[in-house]
Amino acid sequence: MKNKSLVSIVDFSKTDYLKILSTAAEFEKNSYQNLLNGKVIATLFFEPSTRTRLSFESAINRLGGRVIGFTDSSSSSVTKGETLYDTIRVISNYSELIVMRHPLEGSARYASEITQLPVINAGDGANQHPTQTLLDLYSIQKTQGKLNNLNIVMVGDLKYGRTVHSLLMALSEFDANFYFISPDELKMPDEYKLHLEKTGLSYHESRDLDDTINEADIIYMTRVQKERFSDPIEYEKTRNAYVLKNDMLKGTRNNTKVLHPLPRVNEIDIGVDMNPKAYYFEQTENGVYVRQAIISLILGLKS
């Protein structure tokens, strides 16, 4: 992993995933370590972010590093017409590693090809969000005690949801059973279903969450992303397709946990927050430890 970019979850192997998770567990026990003393990390967020950006910054600060960058493109020279190529080439002179979120699919891969620094993809359009996937794996492992042979119910925006795309690719290494619950307009793209077919894994598609919720080990909720729709009418048609409420969890398994990459709009009723099966706020905390692990391993500060 040393000096290697993390652009897509498939850039790393199953062995790499497990190494990151074990290192994250070490950081959870002792999160404040001075491993990044004297090092500068660039966080380039061309698109708004709360959890991803702040958890990366928290991870870097807890490791004694310095953060430079911007929180949206309006505070950068992009507003003056600067190209992504020029931005990356310039920032490469100021830091040891680049963390980048960008609205265009493929942007992180492009950035990794024009710099000698490792690049961590913090989300590129509807494509991939690999660090979210790794914190999701850590959350699943913590709550289930394993990653193999679990029933994963993915709900909501499966078409544009980069978190579910990355998570599917990672969990396919652990023989998961997938249940896709979405309106027809937001179904899981064919390329991901073809991947499961090629690997011999099963998946089931439905519009009705009640069909599968009692089979779930993990219920992975997603919001319908308004920013991915060019037609506001299409967004309004699907935005309230699924709302998880407390009474829907009554017949679920004892080990069932509800995850969500956040932010939520109204797809999880606030009444679920106090349910012991809700795990999405703990999930965000796990992001700090996992991102500490990723940064430390990529920079060769852990082995």
N, C-alpha and C positions, 0 to 999 in steps of 0.2 A: 504493500500500500504506500510505502514511502515515496513522496513526490508525485503521486499519481492523482489525477483529477477524478472527481466524483461528479459526473455529468448525468449519467443514467444509472439506475440501480443495477443494471446488468454489467456495468464497468467493474463491479466487485463480485467476488465469488461467494458461494455459501460459506466457505471457510472464513472469508473476510467479514461477512455479516456476524458470525459467531464471535470472532475476535473483537469486533466493535462492541458487541453486547457485553462481553465479559469485561472489557475495559471500562465501559459505561458503569457497570456495577461497582468497579473499584472507585470511580469518581463519585458515585452516589454515597459511598462511605466517607470519602474525603474529597470534597469538591474544590477546596482552595489549595492549589499547588502552584508554585512559581515557575512553571515550565516555560511560559512564554515571555519571561523577563527579557526586555530589550528587543522584542519582535513586534512587528506591525502587521496587522491584518486589515485588508480593505474589504468593506461591506458595501456593495454597489446595488442599491435597490431602486431600479427603474420603475417599480410598481409598488403600491402601498403594501405594508406588512406590519403586523404587530408582534405576534408570537414568534415567527421565524427570526425576524430581525433582532428583537430584544433577547431571545434566548441565545442567539449567536453572540451578541454583545456581552451578555451575562457570562457565557462560557469563556469568552476571551478574557474578560476582566478578572474572573475568578482564577484564571491561569497566569495572571500578571502581565498580560499583553496590552497593546495599545490598538485602538480601533480608529480607522479613518474611513471616510466615504460619504455617502448621501442617502437620504431616506426616500426620495422620489426624484424623477428625472428633471422636474422643474427647478431643482436646486443645483443642477449640473450644467455643463456647457452643451448638453444635448439641446437645450432651448435655443442655443446659438447656431445649431446645425452641425455640431460635431458628430462624427460617425462613431459607431460602436468600436470599430477598428482602432481609431485614434484614442478613444477613451481608455481602452484596455492597454494599449501600448504605453500610454502615459502613466496610468496607475501602476503598471508593472514595475516602474522605477521607484515606487514609494513603499512597497510592501513585500511580504514573504509569501502571501497566499491571498487569493481573491474569492470572496463569497458573493454570488451575484443572483439577483432575481430580475427577470425581464419578461415582458408580455409576449414576445415572439418565440414560437417553438424553434428550437435549434440554436438559439442565441448563445446558450452556455457552451455548447459544443464548438461553435465558431470561436468563442472567446478562448477556449482551451487550446485551439489550434494556432493562435496568434501570439501566445505568451509562453514563456518558459516556466512561469509559475503554475503551481497546481490551482485549479479552479473547482470550487464547490458550487454546484447548481442548487440555488435556493428556490427554484421554481421557474420554468420557462413555458409560459402560456398554458395550454391544456396538455402539455406533453408529460413532463416528469417532475417529481419532487422527492429525490432520493433520501435526503436527510429526514424528511417527515416519515418516510417508510421505515427507516431504521429506528426511529423513536417509537413508531407503531409496533415494530417487531419486539422491541424491548418491553413495551407495555403489555403486549400479548403474552410474552414469555413470563413476565412477572405475575400476571393474573391467572394464567392457565398452567404454569409450571412446565410448559413445553411449547414447541412450535409445530410439531408434526401432527398430521391427520385431524385438523380442526375444521369445524364447520364455520365458514366465514360468510355472513350475510351483509352484502353491500347495498346501501339504500340511497336513492335520490339521483343526483346528477352523475351518471356513470359515463356519459359521453365526453364532457369537458373536464371532469374531475381528475386532475393530474395525480392527486394522492391515491386514488383507487387504482389508477393505471400502474403506478410504481409498486404499490402493495401487492397487487395481483402477481406481478413478475417475481417479486421476492418470495411470496408464499408458495408459488408454484414449485420452489425448491424443497418445500417441506410437505408436499402431497396434501395440500388443503382441498377441501370440498367447498365450492363457491356457489352462492345463491345471489343472483343479480335481481334487485327489485327496483324498477324504474318505470316511468311513463315511456311510451314508444319513442317519443321525441328525444329521450336522453338515455337510450340503451348503451350498454357497453360496446365500444367499437369492435368490428369484426376481427381486426388484427390481434386483439387480446384473446378473443375466443378461439381463434385459430391456434394461437400459442398453446392454450390449454389442451386443445384437441391433439396437437402434435406431441405434447408431453404425456398424454394419456390420462389427463385429469378431467373429472366431471364438473359440469356447471349446470345450473338450472336458472331459467329466466321466468319472471312473473311480474305482473303489475301490482300484485296483492301481497303486502307484507304479512298479513295474517296467515298466508299459506306456509310460511317457512320460519317465522319468528321463534317458535318453540323448539326448532332444531338447532338454533344458533348457539355456538360458543362465544362468538364475537358478533355484535351488531355494529356495523360501521356506517354511521349516518353521515351524509354530506348535504350541504346546502345547494340549492339551485343558484348558480352563479350569474347574477344579472349582467356582470361585465363581459360575459362570454356571448351574450345574445346581441345580434344586430337588430333584431325585431322585438320591440318591447311587448308586442301583443303575444308573441310566442313565450316570452318570459312569464307574463301574467297567467298564461294557460297552465304552466307547470310549477309555479313557485310554491304552491300549497299542496303539492301532490301527496306528501307524506309528513305527518306530524306524529312523533313518538310520544305517547302519554303513559303515565304510570300503570294504568289498568291493563295496558297491552303487555306488560312485563310479568304479569301474575303467573302465567303458565310456563314461563321460560325456565331453562335449566338453572340449577343452583350456582353453577360456575359462569353463567352468562355475564358478559360485561359489554357496556355500551361505550363505544369510542366515537370521536368526532375530531377532525383536524382543526375545527374552528376557523373563522368565526361562525356562529350559528345565527340564523335569522329567526325562524319560528319552527324549524323541523324537529326540535326537541323541546317539549313543554318544560317550563321552568320547574314544574312539580317533580320532574324526574331527577333533579339535581340532588335531592336528599336520599334517593334510592341507593342502596349499597351496590347496585349493579351499574350505576353511573361511574364512569372512570375518566371522563374527558378532561377534567381539571388536573388530575394526577398525571394524565398523559402529557400535558403541557410542561409540567415540571421535569418529566423524564427527558424532554428535549434538551435541557441544559447538559445533562450528563452524557447523553449520546453525542451531542455536538462537541463537547470537550474531548470525547474519545476519538471522533473523526479527525478533528484538527490535530490532536497529539500524534495520532498514528500516521497521518499524511506527512506531517513535518518531521517524522522520525524521532519524536520526543518520548514515545512509548513504543514498545516492540513486543 
